[in-house]
């Protein structure tokens, strides 16, 4: 068996391939690639960010937030993890404001332009779709549903 140190130079390539696999919805490949990265450099946080990204893309937001929180606890200045954490929070029903706060911070204070762009795009998405009020057609239906729920209590 080859010494694992021989593949240390491939760490970034394997991480990138993991993110590509997530974007291709190939969870099995992504999981294996991030596991390989963790074998090569157990102390590095990028594979954990990748696994969090995978959970976020599957809308497994609780798992994603936990992984991003773990990364931020180890690396408080990790802008990628903070942005993904903010995005994950905005997609939950209870922590939208918390996520917006993180994304606003990243949009203004991040050093990396792509992180700023991600945060800006995420904030725009939240405003347009997450915090969107119901359309006139949805309004009466929503009111009837709310009344029905009150009667059930």
C-alpha positions in Angstrom: 0.0 0.0 0.0 1.3 3.4 -0.9 2.2 5.9 1.8 -0.6 8.4 2.2 1.9 11.3 2.3 2.5 10.7 -1.4 -1.0 12.1 -2.1 -0.7 15.2 0.1 -0.2 17.5 -3.0 -3.6 16.3 -4.3 -5.4 17.6 -1.2 -6.9 20.8 -2.9 -7.7 18.9 -6.1 -9.6 16.2 -4.1 -11.5 19.0 -2.2 -12.5 20.7 -5.4 -13.6 17.4 -6.8 -15.7 16.9 -3.7 -17.5 20.3 -4.3 -18.0 19.4 -7.9 -19.5 16.1 -6.9 -21.9 17.9 -4.6 -22.9 20.2 -7.5 -23.5 17.1 -9.6 -25.7 15.6 -6.9 -23.2 12.7 -6.5 -23.4 12.3 -2.8 -21.4 9.0 -2.7 -18.5 10.5 -4.6 -18.5 13.7 -2.6 -18.5 11.8 0.7 -15.6 9.6 -0.4 -13.6 12.6 -1.7 -14.1 14.6 1.5 -13.2 11.5 3.6 -10.0 11.1 1.5 -9.2 14.8 2.2 -9.7 14.3 5.9 -7.3 11.3 5.8 -4.6 13.4 4.1 -5.0 16.4 6.4 -7.2 15.7 9.4 -6.6 19.2 10.9 -7.7 21.0 7.8 -11.3 22.4 7.9 -12.0 22.5 4.1 -13.4 18.9 4.0 -15.7 19.7 6.9 -16.9 22.8 5.0 -17.5 20.6 2.0 -19.5 18.1 4.0 -21.5 21.0 5.4 -22.1 22.3 1.9 -23.3 18.9 0.9 -25.9 18.8 3.7 -26.9 22.4 2.9 -27.5 21.5 -0.7 -29.7 18.6 0.4 -31.5 21.0 2.8 -30.3 19.0 5.8 -29.9 22.4 7.5 -29.4 21.2 11.1 -26.4 19.0 10.1 -25.0 21.7 7.8 -25.2 24.4 10.6 -23.5 22.0 13.0 -20.6 21.4 10.7 -20.2 25.1 9.8 -20.4 26.0 13.5 -17.6 23.4 14.2 -15.4 25.0 11.5 -16.0 28.5 12.8 -15.2 27.4 16.4 -11.8 26.2 15.1 -11.3 29.0 12.6 -13.3 32.1 13.6 -12.3 34.0 10.4 -13.4 31.3 7.9 -15.5 33.5 5.6 -16.7 30.6 3.5 -18.0 28.7 6.5 -19.7 31.9 7.9 -21.4 32.6 4.6 -22.7 29.1 4.2 -23.8 29.1 7.8 -25.7 32.4 7.2 -27.3 30.9 4.1 -28.3 27.8 6.0 -29.8 29.8 8.8 -31.9 31.9 6.4 -33.4 28.7 5.0 -34.7 27.6 8.4 -38.0 28.7 9.8 -36.7 29.9 13.1 -33.3 31.5 12.4 -33.8 33.7 9.4 -32.8 36.9 11.2 -29.7 35.2 12.6 -28.7 34.2 9.1 -29.3 37.6 7.6 -27.1 39.1 10.3 -24.2 36.8 9.4 -24.7 37.4 5.6 -24.9 41.1 6.1 -21.6 41.0 8.0 -20.0 38.9 5.3 -21.3 41.2 2.5 -19.6 44.2 4.1 -16.6 42.8 5.9 -15.4 39.8 3.9 -12.0 40.1 2.2 -12.8 37.6 -0.6 -14.9 39.2 -3.4 -16.6 35.9 -4.2 -17.7 35.6 -0.5 -19.2 39.1 -0.7 -21.0 38.3 -3.9 -22.4 35.1 -2.4 -23.6 37.0 0.7 -25.2 39.7 -1.4 -26.9 37.1 -3.6 -28.1 35.2 -0.6 -29.6 38.3 1.0 -31.3 39.2 -2.2 -32.8 35.7 -2.4 -34.0 35.9 1.2 -35.7 39.3 0.5 -37.4 38.0 -2.7 -38.4 34.5 -1.7 -38.0 33.7 2.0 -39.6 36.8 3.5 -42.0 37.2 0.6 -45.6 38.0 1.6 -48.3 35.9 0.1 -49.8 36.9 -3.2 -53.4 38.1 -3.3 -54.5 34.6 -4.5 -52.6 33.0 -1.6 -53.9 35.5 1.0 -57.5 34.1 1.4 -56.2 30.5 1.5 -53.6 31.3 4.1 -56.3 33.1 6.2 -58.6 30.1 6.0 -55.7 27.7 7.0 -54.9 30.0 10.0 -58.5 30.0 11.1 -58.7 26.2 10.8 -55.6 25.8 13.0 -57.1 28.1 15.7 -60.3 26.1 15.8 -58.3 22.8 16.2 -56.6 24.2 19.3 
